């Protein structure tokens, strides 16, 4: 495996997955911003349910210009925020044969990257993982960790299968799908209710949300809206998906969502990627999603106020 | 005017309206709880746009038992909260000829009182006023102040007209209506969006809510749900009501809602009176009100968390 991999972002997702690849000796370069000094001098430390490990990247750069070669894969592991312009961040590192893999949250997040790099392969990736960055270069991985990859908008290429092999080789559970857009809808079934409500209901964990009967029925109503969106978008989800998500969450260890952690630390939340894009899809497809729309309008204002009060 | 009036509650509403009646020398008794000592020894002080004034109640009691006579009117000026049982608070003061007037917020708040006192006149009252209690016995009245009275469930009796005369005599703008339930729906058009959103969107004033186009359309959608409830309930509102409420609020001085003031002081919010009863009416009438339902579930949990963190 002599592929060269460029991981953009050394937060929870980049640090865990990129670190895992680096730890088995693959050629992994990292683009870091605020954590640059620490990661360059000390590498990464990941406290993980898979076993704690350290990783030393092959290279640590502050800008994609510094890389000086075109990697085989770019793994974009940044939060999806309006102020983060992925195409301009990665452009200097995108060669003709570079595949761009977005391991990010949300729905309908690929178009800007596809538009900027129309002849490159765009791989869309979903991480089913519970992890967070505890300090510069330090990640805590608490549970789960499975990756799902697929080409955007559909299918699975050899390049994508190869990347899945690389992840599996590093010990990361990874599957591929021909319908990654459908997989994103499926993930949104969980994210659309639990992430926003955890913040809007006053800072609550998953078990607190589900202990209230009325709140549980709101959660189901939101999930149902996601299912109706997905169906109209041509990606019908299995009818069991709502029950499964509810009962799965009931068995989980009580959990603070990533959005709630962001809110509490006065960091920007992925409001647009998770809710705004769903609302826009609803308009485009003519599907009424009043519950999600309500969450979106409230959370957008909460996010704005929260950042005014923060740094 | 020798009617004897018993004001239950010396918060913003009881203090302002009861105080105004006492200030012109009418026989006004007050039931106070936490403010008992102050009101008994120092009376009430109201800083008002109508002119500041002091008022000395004829009697100040801690319990309705202490009154020792049956008043002509009981003015219930308490917040509408599940933990406040109005019938048992007022019962010792309710004689055969006592009219009970509820000057309270919310929708469908009269049935418990009507059920407890089936042969008494129930007057339902709405205060269009901007005022709050600043300290025990001290009220600040910032703007507006009109009262609307009507018999519950409909009509206007001589007793009600007499009470309206008394208020007007004291300088309080007061009109009567044959359809007070409709008037409550009309007031809910404003309360249902602005009160909950002011809290849920992160502590925002009316102007902040209306400055965001998306939030403004959410507010209109919530108002539309109230109109559909009112219509199905047999009290259709004028079609201009939404536009009027929006443009009226745009011209208001930026305003913190009473719900936001309650939230910030960790006091219970009128979640059930304003939203819960609307949601239950929606179920009963078969009207889908998903935006209001979303606000209700979120706010109920916020209220619970807020009081856990408070006293």
Interface residues (C-beta under 8 A of the other chain):
Chain A: X197 X200 X201 X202 X203 X204 X208 X209 X212 X214 X215 X218 X221 X290 X291 X293 X294 X295 X296 X297 X298 X300 X301 X302 X304 X305 X306
Chain B: X197 X200 X201 X202 X203 X204 X208 X209 X212 X214 X215 X218 X221 X290 X291 X293 X294 X295 X296 X297 X298 X300 X301 X302 X304 X305 X306
